[in-house]
Structures are given as structure tokens and as C-alpha cells.
Amino acid sequence: MGAEKVAVADEIFDRLDADGDGVVVADDYRANAERLLQSYGMGPSSPKGRALIEASLALWERQAEMVDRDHDGRIGREEYREWFTALAEAKAGAGSGTGSGTGSGTEQGPDAPSGAPEVMAVLHAQFTVADRDGDGRMDLHEYTVWRSLRSVPAEMAAASFGVIDADQDGVITWEDFVTAEHHHGFAALWFGP
């Protein structure tokens, strides 16, 4: 397993492990979703809050199916590393430019599987939360705030915003986001070209 893949897998795992106990469980996915909601002053029982938590728990169930080899309801760091690396290698062997891997209950890794329904559902719910005025569009400031909550530096957020805003009108919609993911993969969306 390459050191770079291990580092990426560990970074994602550490974001997933909300309580820092060395394993990821459904409660970590919920806690990550609730933390994002709290950052925006929303509660888990709000409509946007319920949508994000439901999407995050659906992602947990899918992750547990794929990663939890011993079916103990917990994903350990080594399980996650092995799975992440196997997906990255399989995707590279298939010749896809989008990479593989996944992220969290509220966040995907730089190589998340293109178009995975659970991943996209979480991202859509996050997008809706981050779109504070509810107009279906995000400007650079809103996008940068959203990404900063996941420790993405402003420069990287600005670069990824530029990739997503293909028509350069200064705002992005969910459709812009989906189109950019399809053409450039998740890495470009999170970290820029």
C-alpha cells in the first residue's frame, strides 16, 4: 500500500472518527452531520437536518457493507485503509479518471466513487444546508465557508469553485456541482485542478 494512499485514507478516517476512539460507527456519521448542522445554526430535527442525518446514516450502512469485514458494526483504521487502497487500485485498473474511495457521513474523500447514490445524497444534503438563503445557488463565499468547515483552505476552495463554476457566472448550482463531478471527479471539486 503506497504511503500517499495510506495518508489519504487516514485523513478521511480521522474525519469520520468523530469521537477519536479509533473506530468508525453509525454514531460517528450522525455526529459529523450534527456538527455541520450546528455550524450553520440548524438542529437535527429541522427539515434540512433530518435530510442530512438520513443521508449520512444511509451512507454509513453502505460503507459498513463494503468495509466492515468482520461485521461487528465498526470499521477499524486497517479495514478502511485496505478497502480504500483496493478501490483506488481497481478504479485505476479500470482506467477511470475519477478515482475511488469514500469519505464520511458528511464528507467524501478526494477519490470518492463517481456518482455513488449515497455519496451524492450526502453531498446534496450538505449543499442544501450550506445554501443559507435557500435560492439553490452558492457564491464563492458560501462555498468557501462550507469547505472551511472540513478544513479545506480558502485557496483550494476557490480553485475548486472555479472548476465547478464552468460558465463563470460567479455562482454554482447543484447541477453545476454534479456536472463538475462527472467531468473532473471529486478531487477537483474538493481541492481544485
Kinemage of the C-alpha trace (Angstrom):
@kinemage 1
@onewidth
@group {chain A} dominant
@subgroup {mainchain}
@vectorlist {calphas} color= white
{ca met a 1} P 0.000 0.000 0.000
{ca gly a 2} L 1.542 3.297 -1.088
{ca ala a 3} L 2.308 5.872 1.574
{ca glu a 4} L 0.244 8.511 -0.247
{ca lys a 5} L -2.861 6.296 -0.311
{ca val a 6} L -2.411 5.460 3.371
{ca ala a 7} L -2.140 9.157 4.209
{ca val a 8} L -5.326 9.984 2.286
{ca ala a 9} L -7.175 7.019 3.815
{ca asp a 10} L -6.037 8.046 7.300
{ca glu a 11} L -7.088 11.663 6.762
{ca ile a 12} L -10.569 10.585 5.709
{ca phe a 13} L -10.781 8.037 8.520
{ca asp a 14} L -9.802 10.651 11.104
{ca arg a 15} L -12.562 12.956 9.835
{ca leu a 16} L -15.045 10.108 10.040
{ca asp a 17} L -13.993 9.118 13.569
{ca ala a 18} L -15.931 11.915 15.293
{ca asp a 19} L -15.095 10.795 18.841
{ca gly a 20} L -11.493 9.805 18.112
{ca asp a 21} L -11.813 6.284 19.517
{ca gly a 22} L -10.060 4.615 16.577
{ca val a 23} L -13.149 3.048 15.002
{ca val a 24} L -15.976 4.393 12.891
{ca val a 25} L -19.585 3.549 13.719
{ca ala a 26} L -23.016 4.861 12.758
{ca asp a 27} L -22.904 7.367 15.622
{ca asp a 28} L -19.812 8.969 14.066
{ca tyr a 29} L -21.714 9.596 10.844
{ca arg a 30} L -24.584 11.115 12.812
{ca ala a 31} L -22.213 13.224 14.926
{ca asn a 32} L -20.460 14.570 11.819
{ca ala a 33} L -23.817 15.523 10.305
{ca glu a 34} L -24.954 17.176 13.538
{ca arg a 35} L -21.671 19.078 13.810
{ca leu a 36} L -22.154 20.524 10.317
{ca leu a 37} L -25.746 21.465 11.137
{ca gln a 38} L -24.629 23.128 14.348
{ca ser a 39} L -22.071 25.177 12.397
{ca tyr a 40} L -24.973 26.594 10.405
{ca gly a 41} L -27.220 27.111 13.429
{ca met a 42} L -29.586 24.292 12.438
{ca gly a 43} L -30.916 21.491 14.559
{ca pro a 44} L -31.171 17.808 13.677
{ca ser a 45} L -34.977 17.979 13.694
{ca ser a 46} L -35.144 20.750 11.091
{ca pro a 47} L -36.115 19.593 7.579
{ca lys a 48} L -32.564 20.149 6.294
{ca gly a 49} L -31.185 18.496 9.427
{ca arg a 50} L -33.321 15.392 9.049
{ca ala a 51} L -32.367 15.093 5.372
{ca leu a 52} L -28.647 15.318 6.158
{ca ile a 53} L -28.802 12.840 9.018
{ca glu a 54} L -30.849 10.337 6.986
{ca ala a 55} L -28.428 10.606 4.058
{ca ser a 56} L -25.435 10.234 6.380
{ca leu a 57} L -26.844 7.111 8.023
{ca ala a 58} L -27.639 5.600 4.608
{ca leu a 59} L -24.017 6.239 3.648
{ca trp a 60} L -22.893 4.535 6.877
{ca glu a 61} L -24.955 1.453 6.013
{ca arg a 62} L -23.391 1.277 2.555
{ca gln a 63} L -19.884 1.812 3.961
{ca ala a 64} L -20.437 -0.864 6.594
{ca glu a 65} L -21.495 -3.344 3.880
{ca met a 66} L -18.339 -2.693 1.895
{ca val a 67} L -15.720 -2.136 4.585
{ca asp a 68} L -16.704 -3.890 7.826
{ca arg a 69} L -15.171 -7.296 7.007
{ca asp a 70} L -15.833 -8.865 10.400
{ca his a 71} L -19.415 -7.486 10.553
{ca asp a 72} L -19.022 -6.154 14.081
{ca gly a 73} L -20.716 -2.842 13.302
{ca arg a 74} L -17.416 -0.969 13.442
{ca ile a 75} L -14.851 -0.002 10.823
{ca gly a 76} L -11.271 -0.019 12.057
{ca arg a 77} L -8.441 2.002 10.559
{ca glu a 78} L -6.814 -1.045 8.923
{ca glu a 79} L -10.110 -2.183 7.402
{ca tyr a 80} L -10.588 1.288 5.996
{ca arg a 81} L -7.026 1.520 4.647
{ca glu a 82} L -7.254 -1.860 2.894
{ca trp a 83} L -10.641 -1.065 1.385
{ca phe a 84} L -9.592 2.401 0.269
{ca thr a 85} L -6.452 1.091 -1.401
{ca ala a 86} L -8.273 -1.799 -3.096
{ca leu a 87} L -10.857 0.594 -4.527
{ca ala a 88} L -8.210 3.023 -5.724
{ca glu a 89} L -6.302 0.210 -7.440
{ca ala a 90} L -9.447 -1.255 -9.008
{ca lys a 91} L -10.512 2.134 -10.316
{ca ala a 92} L -7.032 2.852 -11.685
{ca gly a 93} L -7.020 -0.539 -13.387
{ca ala a 94} L -10.364 0.252 -14.988
{ca gly a 95} L -8.890 3.452 -16.433
{ca ser a 96} L -11.357 5.819 -14.782
{ca gly a 97} L -10.232 9.353 -14.111
{ca thr a 98} L -12.437 9.865 -11.086
{ca gly a 99} L -10.633 7.625 -8.638
{ca ser a 100} L -12.286 5.699 -5.847
{ca gly a 101} L -12.605 5.551 -2.136
{ca thr a 102} L -15.171 7.261 0.006
{ca gly a 103} L -15.453 9.677 2.669
{ca ser a 104} L -17.679 10.263 5.576
{ca gly a 105} L -21.066 10.782 6.839
{ca thr a 106} L -20.725 14.365 5.833
{ca glu a 107} L -17.778 14.428 3.673
{ca gln a 108} L -16.296 12.434 0.827
{ca gly a 109} L -12.684 11.781 0.234
{ca pro a 110} L -10.834 13.136 -2.732
{ca asp a 111} L -11.360 9.937 -4.679
{ca ala a 112} L -14.978 9.088 -3.899
{ca pro a 113} L -16.700 6.824 -6.404
{ca ser a 114} L -18.218 8.890 -9.155
{ca gly a 115} L -21.964 9.175 -8.821
{ca ala a 116} L -22.397 6.736 -5.927
{ca pro a 117} L -26.003 7.414 -4.862
{ca glu a 118} L -25.269 7.528 -1.134
{ca val a 119} L -22.323 9.887 -1.639
{ca met a 120} L -24.343 12.189 -3.842
{ca ala a 121} L -27.256 12.176 -1.381
{ca val a 122} L -24.975 13.335 1.456
{ca leu a 123} L -23.389 15.990 -0.731
{ca his a 124} L -26.782 17.239 -1.869
{ca ala a 125} L -27.972 17.467 1.732
{ca gln a 126} L -24.775 19.348 2.658
{ca phe a 127} L -25.189 21.659 -0.321
{ca thr a 128} L -28.737 22.439 0.803
{ca val a 129} L -27.545 23.225 4.332
{ca ala a 130} L -24.700 25.425 3.051
{ca asp a 131} L -27.106 27.322 0.768
{ca arg a 132} L -28.243 29.516 3.647
{ca asp a 133} L -30.704 31.665 1.713
{ca gly a 134} L -32.262 28.647 0.007
{ca asp a 135} L -32.034 30.053 -3.519
{ca gly a 136} L -30.413 26.872 -4.889
{ca arg a 137} L -27.169 28.700 -5.630
{ca met a 138} L -23.907 29.218 -3.791
{ca asp a 139} L -21.496 32.069 -4.321
{ca leu a 140} L -17.767 31.785 -3.644
{ca his a 141} L -18.151 32.976 -0.046
{ca glu a 142} L -20.828 30.373 0.790
{ca tyr a 143} L -18.788 27.653 -0.882
{ca thr a 144} L -15.583 28.654 0.912
{ca val a 145} L -17.364 28.619 4.289
{ca trp a 146} L -18.789 25.159 3.562
{ca arg a 147} L -15.364 23.775 2.631
{ca ser a 148} L -13.598 25.515 5.532
{ca leu a 149} L -15.791 23.537 7.923
{ca arg a 150} L -13.969 20.485 6.579
{ca ser a 151} L -10.537 22.111 6.880
{ca val a 152} L -10.168 22.864 3.163
{ca pro a 153} L -8.030 26.017 2.843
{ca ala a 154} L -9.644 29.027 1.163
{ca glu a 155} L -7.218 28.857 -1.787
{ca met a 156} L -8.169 25.251 -2.529
{ca ala a 157} L -11.855 26.061 -2.140
{ca ala a 158} L -11.517 28.956 -4.584
{ca ala a 159} L -9.751 26.713 -7.102
{ca ser a 160} L -12.441 24.040 -6.849
{ca phe a 161} L -15.163 26.693 -7.098
{ca gly a 162} L -13.575 27.774 -10.381
{ca val a 163} L -13.806 24.200 -11.683
{ca ile a 164} L -17.461 23.875 -10.659
{ca asp a 165} L -18.476 27.305 -11.974
{ca ala a 166} L -17.886 26.307 -15.608
{ca asp a 167} L -19.901 29.212 -17.034
{ca gln a 168} L -18.003 31.643 -14.769
{ca asp a 169} L -21.158 33.462 -13.633
{ca gly a 170} L -19.963 33.625 -10.019
{ca val a 171} L -22.468 31.138 -8.590
{ca ile a 172} L -22.860 27.378 -8.594
{ca thr a 173} L -25.967 25.252 -8.506
{ca trp a 174} L -26.341 21.623 -7.537
{ca glu a 175} L -26.476 20.807 -11.250
{ca asp a 176} L -23.134 22.591 -11.731
{ca phe a 177} L -21.695 20.522 -8.900
{ca val a 178} L -22.940 17.214 -10.373
{ca thr a 179} L -21.672 18.125 -13.849
{ca ala a 180} L -18.239 19.058 -12.495
{ca glu a 181} L -18.027 15.823 -10.510
{ca his a 182} L -18.896 13.854 -13.639
{ca his a 183} L -16.239 15.596 -15.741
{ca his a 184} L -13.456 16.113 -13.193
{ca gly a 185} L -14.061 13.735 -10.269
{ca phe a 186} L -14.295 14.568 -6.610
{ca ala a 187} L -10.638 15.505 -6.213
{ca ala a 188} L -11.050 18.572 -8.428
{ca leu a 189} L -14.209 19.568 -6.568
{ca trp a 190} L -12.542 19.494 -3.172
{ca phe a 191} L -9.014 20.559 -3.935
{ca gly a 192} L -9.046 22.292 -7.323
{ca pro a 193} L -7.386 21.313 -10.585
